[in-house]
Amino acid sequence: MPLRKSRLDFHVEKTENLLNYLLKKKKENIQNSLVRPLYQEALKSLFLVGILLLDTLIPLEAYRSLVSPLNIVVSVIILGVLLYLEIRLYNALWGKKGRWSIEKSKKTIATSTEEKTDVN
């Protein structure tokens, strides 16, 4: 007769699987960040900080400066437009087919290591 798992065992197992998944993703993220040159990672971090500032300050200023029923609508529209533009810019630079994508960095590293082995 097979043993039945208690509800607590099921939740513990589920939590362990989630933690293992998150640790694996964190490790992959760290490895991917080591593939790119440092200036690209620094620019990516500065881009994200700038995005946070823009997405906070511009809609808040629109909310503060306009009259009551109109301020919420305009703030949400401004935030939506900013988010759309920022996502497009991020994908153009760091997306899968972007200028500084992980795949391009990996290909560059692979070709440089092949050239080094050919020279030796």
N, C-alpha and C positions, 0 to 999 in steps of 0.2 A: 504494500500500500504506500503510495507516494506521500511524502510529507507536505502538508499544506503550509504555505507561508502566511505568517500573520500580517496584518495590515502595516504594522511598524516595520517589519522586514522589507516589505514592498516599498515603503517610502524611503527607507535607508538606501536600498539598492538604487532607487530612482535618483536620489540625491547624489550618490557616488557616481552614477553615470553622467549626470549633469556636470559635476565637478571635473571629471576626467575629460569631458568634451571641452569645457572652458579652458582647462590647462593645455589641452592639445592646440586649441585655437590661439591661445596666448603665445605658445612656443612657435607656432607657424608665423604669427605676426612679428615676433622678435627676429626670426630668421629672415623674413622678407625685408624687414627694415635694415638688416645688415647687408642686404644685396645692393641696395641703392647707395649712391654716394651721400656723404654726410650733408652737403649743402642742399640736396633735394629733400632730405628728411627735415632739415631746419626750415626750409621754405614751406613745406607742408604744414608744419606746426604753426608757423607765423600766419599762414593762410587761415588755418582753423581759428586762431585767436582773433584775427581781423574779422572773420565771419561772425563770430560770437558778439563782438563789439557792434558791428553794423546791424545785425539782426536785433540787437537790444535797443540801441540808442535811437536809430532812425524811426522805427514805429512808435517808440515812447514819445519822441518829440512831436510826431504827427498827432498822437493822442492828446498831448498836452495843449497843442496850439489850436486845434479845431473845436467847433461847438459840439455840444453833447451827443446828439444822435449820429452825427456824421463822423466823429472821431474814431469810433470803434471800427466802422466799415472801412474807412481809409487806412487805418493801421493794419488791419488784416490783409487788405489788398496789397499794401506796400510790403508786408512780410512775405506774402505769397510770391510776389514778383522777385524779391531779393533771393528767396530760397531757390526759385527756379533758375535764376541766373548763376547763383553760386554752385548749384549742382552741375549745371552745364560746364562751368569753368573747371570744377574739380575733375569731372570726367575727361575733359579735354587735356588736362595735365597729368593726372594720376590714375585715370580709369584703365580698363583693360586694353584699349587701343590708344591710350593717351601718349603724350610726348615723353613722359618719364614713367611709364608703366613698369611693373615688376618683370613682365615677360621680356621687355627690351633690355632691362638691366641684366637679367639672367643670360640672355643671348650674348650680350657684350662680354660678360665674365667668361662664358664658355668659349667664345672665340679668342679671347686674350689668353686663356690657359692653354688652348690648342696651339696658339702661336708660340708660347713659351716652350711647350714640349717639342715643337718642330725645330726650334733653334737649338735646343740641347741635343 
